Structures are given as C-alpha cells and as structure tokens.
Amino acid sequence: MSFPNPLEFSQADLAEFTNNFHGGNLIGPTQFGKLYRGKINARDVTVKIWDGGRCGEQEEMLLLRDSNVNHHPSLPKLIGYCIQDQMKGLLYDLNPRGSLHNLSTEANPYIVLCIDAEHILLDQESNPVVVEFGLMRGGTLGQLSPFKELIPMSPGYCDIYYARTDSDSRVAHRSAVGISLLGWTAQGVGWVAHCDVFSYGIIILGLISKRVVDKEKLGKD
C-alpha cells in the first residue's frame, strides 16, 4: 500500500501505538535508535524511534517518498512521522516477523545447510524460491538423522570456518570414508544459522561477478 501524504503523529500517538514502548513490542536496536511493533486500530505497523542527536528522519522521508524507489519491495512503506523536541520517529506499514539479526540468533532456528545456486528457482517475477531442504535441521524438525549427517554438503557454499570447529574425529572420519575435504558433511556441532548466511553470501558474490561455483574444478587448481 502506498501513502503519498504521510500523516503527522505526536509522541503520545506513538506511545499509544506501541503500548507505551513496551519491551514486549521491541523488535531490537538499530545503529541510530530502536524498532517497535505497533498497532493502529487493526493494522500492524512498525515504529522506528531515533536516539537523541542521531537523527536522519528528514532524509529518510525524502527517500521513502521518492516515486523512483518507494515501490521497491525491499523498502518499507511510510505511513507517517513524528518530529517533536522529545521524540523523532517514523511509522512503516510493515508487520515484521523480526529482524534478520533476531532470526539468526533464535534459540532453535531452522538451518538449511544445503543452500546452493542450483537449489534456488526463480518464479515468473524473478523472485527466488528455495526448493531443497534435505539437510535442514532445527525448529520443529529437530536434529538430523545419523544417516543424513554423513551426506556431504554443497561444495563451494559451505562455511569452512564452522566446518573446522568440529572435532578432530570428524577429520579422521572423512579420511576413513574417502570423502573429499571439499565435501563437508552435516555431522558435528559446529553448524549454526550463520552458515546459511555465508552460503547466501557466496550466491550474492556469484551474482555480482556473474560467475557460479564450478564444482568440477574445486580442489584441482
């Protein structure tokens, strides 16, 4: 939904929308302030508050009202603003699940572990869709079965740092069964949500460089 004429709100309005900035509505901190979940009547919104002296509300309002970019799917839709001596903030038409930081640090997050350019399809509008979950763990799925822990992960997309945090016995196991050092398995306790972030980073790097991981050449150069 587009809001060509943002509404002006008071500090009292923002307090009402967020239940007086209740801690249960806090999404998390940003570099310059805080984000809260809010509600205007039946509509779920996000309220962004700037810390004193570190403001950029005017620039952000210009950006989010720019017709060249305000329809971009990765930018929030601006509902309104608050500019008062004691408070400066914006309201977005956004009902977030949480921040990427929060999702990456959940107590028991889903971890895909087999993110690979070959496992992502594009729909007719070029939106990426992950379609392979053979090594996924966490959430309601729990841990992998012993059999799946021995299946090699996608070479070239695996976070080697976390692979090396596993025990020495895992290295010995790879040697014993003849698995290439580039074919890390999902065994061990080193795998965390950040491993998926690493894999997505490899995909983004490939898009920028217009290259993909050539799995047949891995380990040969």
Secondary structure in CASP SS format (residue, H / E / C, confidence):
PFRMAT SS
TARGET T0000
AUTHOR 0000-0000-0000
METHOD secondary structure of the structure
MODEL  1
M C 1.00
S C 1.00
F C 1.00
P C 1.00
N C 1.00
P C 1.00
L E 1.00
E E 1.00
F C 1.00
S C 1.00
Q H 1.00
A H 1.00
D H 1.00
L H 1.00
A H 1.00
E H 1.00
F H 1.00
T C 1.00
N C 1.00
N C 1.00
F C 1.00
H C 1.00
G H 1.00
G H 1.00
N H 1.00
L E 1.00
I E 1.00
G E 1.00
P E 1.00
T C 1.00
Q C 1.00
F C 1.00
G E 1.00
K E 1.00
L E 1.00
Y E 1.00
R E 1.00
G E 1.00
K E 1.00
I E 1.00
N C 1.00
A C 1.00
R E 1.00
D E 1.00
V E 1.00
T E 1.00
V E 1.00
K E 1.00
I E 1.00
W E 1.00
D C 1.00
G C 1.00
G C 1.00
R C 1.00
C C 1.00
G C 1.00
E H 1.00
Q H 1.00
E H 1.00
E H 1.00
M H 1.00
L H 1.00
L H 1.00
L H 1.00
R H 1.00
D C 1.00
S C 1.00
N C 1.00
V C 1.00
N C 1.00
H C 1.00
H C 1.00
P C 1.00
S C 1.00
L C 1.00
P C 1.00
K C 1.00
L E 1.00
I E 1.00
G E 1.00
Y E 1.00
C E 1.00
I E 1.00
Q E 1.00
D C 1.00
Q C 1.00
M E 1.00
K E 1.00
G E 1.00
L E 1.00
L E 1.00
Y E 1.00
D C 1.00
L C 1.00
N C 1.00
P C 1.00
R C 1.00
G C 1.00
S C 1.00
L H 1.00
H H 1.00
N H 1.00
L H 1.00
S H 1.00
T C 1.00
E C 1.00
A C 1.00
N C 1.00
P C 1.00
Y C 1.00
I E 1.00
V C 1.00
L C 1.00
C C 1.00
I C 1.00
D C 1.00
A H 1.00
E H 1.00
H H 1.00
I E 1.00
L E 1.00
L E 1.00
D C 1.00
Q C 1.00
E C 1.00
S C 1.00
N C 1.00
P E 1.00
V E 1.00
V E 1.00
V C 1.00
E C 1.00
F C 1.00
G C 1.00
L C 1.00
M C 1.00
R E 1.00
G E 1.00
G C 1.00
T C 1.00
L C 1.00
G E 1.00
Q C 1.00
L C 1.00
S C 1.00
P H 1.00
F H 1.00
K H 1.00
E H 1.00
L C 1.00
I C 1.00
P E 1.00
M C 1.00
S C 1.00
P C 1.00
G C 1.00
Y C 1.00
C C 1.00
D C 1.00
I H 1.00
Y H 1.00
Y H 1.00
A H 1.00
R C 1.00
T C 1.00
D C 1.00
S C 1.00
D H 1.00
S H 1.00
R H 1.00
V H 1.00
A H 1.00
H H 1.00
R H 1.00
S H 1.00
A H 1.00
V H 1.00
G C 1.00
I C 1.00
S C 1.00
L C 1.00
L C 1.00
G C 1.00
W C 1.00
T E 1.00
A C 1.00
Q C 1.00
G C 1.00
V C 1.00
G C 1.00
W C 1.00
V C 1.00
A H 1.00
H H 1.00
C H 1.00
D H 1.00
V H 1.00
F H 1.00
S H 1.00
Y H 1.00
G H 1.00
I H 1.00
I H 1.00
I H 1.00
L H 1.00
G H 1.00
L H 1.00
I H 1.00
S H 1.00
K C 1.00
R C 1.00
V C 1.00
V C 1.00
D C 1.00
K C 1.00
E C 1.00
K C 1.00
L C 1.00
G C 1.00
K C 1.00
D C 1.00
END
